[in-house]
Amino acid sequence: MKTSAAKAEWLLPAGLIGLSFFPVLAGAFRLFQLGGGAGITPENARFFATPLPFVLHLISVTIYCVLGAFQFAPGFRRRRPEWHRLAGRVVVPCGLVAALTGLWMTQYYPRPLYDGTLLYAMRLGVGVAMVLCLGLGMSAIGRRDIPAHRPWMMRGYALGLGAGTQVLTHLPWFLFPSIRGELTRAVLMGAGWAINLAWVEWLLLRERSQVQRRARTAARQTTTSQTGGTPCSAKT
């Protein structure tokens, strides 16, 4: 039973790492193009013109998505708190670099085809929100407020992993070329971030419900124990 539970605990982190595989692979391909002297095309010209923000973004977001997935293995966190603290010292700076370089690229790189004003605003909002989530998470842990720390870190991770879910939300984009346009692109990108945030909020709500259920059960057991231990009045 313990072995099955331990295996089940790792399914979620493994799935999150797998979700980040395709965007990381696409970024690595771009990086290979930069280092291998590939031809410049309209799709990659912005990376050749100013490669540093892209390179920093790819490295930081890869580390962030892989290490950050382990916060979704609560048993491992409890068994190895020192590892969790050490990983946090790497994850948070990488998350900040990923968010800030993402903001820089949104602001200064030429917009690709179908990336309109709506998506531009959404990218800025997500980047700022990710920085705020990480900042609030670190502020909470600085106050030793662990119940507040974890939700903010999970929300920041959900935003950082948006590119993974966007691979899935873009399936209609590739299957039905006739729907392509700036609005469709913005909706599909926004759906990726929204799905991730909704999933994290559902996880947090489920955890709170489980904690409240355990507290009620413990309270009932305590009350029953106290009642059972109370001496009965002697009959006259």
N, C-alpha and C positions, 0 to 999 in steps of 0.2 A: 504493500500500500504506500509506504513512504517513497519507494522508488518511482511508482506511478505518479505520485503527487509532485515529486521533484522534476520528473520529465515534463509534466503538464505546465509547471511554472516557467519553463524555458520556451514554451511554444510562442508566447506573446513577444518576448524580446527577439526571438529568431525571426518571427514574422515581420517585425518592424525593421530589422536589419535587411531582410529580403526585400521589403517595400522600397528601401532606399537604393537597391542595387542598380535599377535601370537609370535613374538620373545620374548616379555616380558614374556609371559606365559611359553614359553620353558625355559627361564632363571630362572623363579620362580620354575619350576619343578626341575631344577638342584640344586637350592638352598635348596629345600625341601629334595632332596637326601642327600645333605651335612649335613643338620641338623638332618635328620631322621635316619642316620646310614645305608643308603642303601648299597647294595653290590657294590664293586668296579669292574668296567668293563673297557675294553679298551677305551670306549667312554667317561667315566667320570673320569678316573684315574688322569688326569692332574689337575682337579679341586680339588680332594681330596689331592693331593700332595702339592699344593700351592693355598689355597682357597681365600686369601685376594684380589688379583687383580680381580678375577672373581666377588666377592661380591661387591667390589667398582664399578666395571664396570656396573653391573646389576642395582644397586641403582641409580647411576648417569645418566645412559642412559635413565632409565625410567622417572626420573624427567625432564631430558632434552627434551625428545620427547613429554611429556604431556604439559609442560609449553611453550615450543618453538612453539607449534602449534598455540598459540594465536597471534603470530606475523602476522599470515595470516588472521586476522580479523581486517582490517584497521579502520573500524568504531569504534570498541571497543577500539583500541589503541588511537584513537583521543579523545574518550569520557573519557577514564581513563588513562591519561598519567602517573599518579603517580603509578598506578598498573603496567604499562609496565616497568617503571624504576625499581621498586622493584623486579619484576619477572626477569629482566635482571641480577640483582645482584646474583640471584640464578642460572639462566640458564647458564651463561657463565662459572662459576666455574664447574658446573656439566658437561658441554660440554668438558671442558679441561680434567677433570678427566676421562670421558668416552674415549676420544681420547688417552690419555697417557696410561691408563690401557690396551686399545686395542693394542697399540704398544708394551707394555710389554708382553702381552700374545702372540702376534705374534712372538716376538723374542725368548721367553724363554719356552713357553709351547711346548711339543712335537706336531708335526703336525698330525692332524687327517688323516685318509685314504682319498685319492684323493686331499688333499691340497698340491699342488706341488710348485715348485719354482716361477712360474708365479703368482700364487695367493698370495704367500708370499710377493712378490714385490708389488703387487697391494694393499695388506693390509697396508704395510708400507707407500705407497704413499698416500692412503686415510687418514690414521691417521695423517700424517704430514700436508696434505692439510687442514684437519679439524682444526688443531691447528692454521695454518696460517690464515684461514678464520675468526676464532674467534678473533685472535690477530688484524687483519686488521679492523675488525668491531669495536672493542673496541678503537683502535687508532683513527678511524674516529669519533666516538662519543665523544672522548676526545677533538677533534678539533671542535666539534659542527657541523660536516659535516654529517648531517642526511641522505642526498641523497646517500652518499657512505656507511653509516653504515648499512642500511637495506639490500642491496644486499649481502654484505659479510656474514651477519648473516643468511640470507636465504640459501646461499650456504653451510655454515657450517651445518645447520639443515638438508639439503638434504643429505649430506654425513652421518650424524649421524643416519638418518632414513633408511639408506641403507638396514638394515636387514629386515625391513618390506616389502620392494619391492622385496627383494630376496626370500621371501616366495613364491611370485607369479612367479618369473622367474624360480624357481626350480620345478614348476609343471611338466614339461617334464622329469625332473630327477627322480621323483617318479613314473610317469606313464610309462616310458620306461626305465627300468633298464639297457637295453643293451647299452645305450649311455654313461653310467657312465665312467668317466675317469678324469685325472687331467686337461686336456685341457677343457673339457666340464664344469667341475666344475668352472674353472677360468672364462670362458665366461659367465656363468649364474650369478656368483657373480658380475662380472664387469658390466653386463647388469643392475643389480639393482641400482648400484651407477650412472651409465650413464643415466638411465631413470630419476632418481631423479634430477640430475643436469640439464638435458635438460628441464625438466618441470619447474624448477625454472627460467632458462634463458628465457623460453617462457613467464612466468608470468611477469618477469621484462620488457621484450620487449613490451608486451601488455600494461603495465602500462605507459611506456615511450611514446608509440604511443597515448594513451589516453590523456596524459598531453600535448603533442604537438598538438593534435587535438583541445583540449580546448583552448590552447593559440592562435591557428590560428583563431578559432571562435571569441574569445574575441577581437583579433586584427581587424578582419573584422567589428565587431559591433562598435568598437571605430571609425574606419575609416568612416563607414556609418553615425554614429552620428555626427562626425565632419563635414562631407560633407553636411549633411542635415541642419546643423546649420549655414552654411556659407551664408551670405546674398547674394542674386542674384543681378547682376548688373542691374540697371534700363535701360529699353529700351529707345532709343532716337527716 
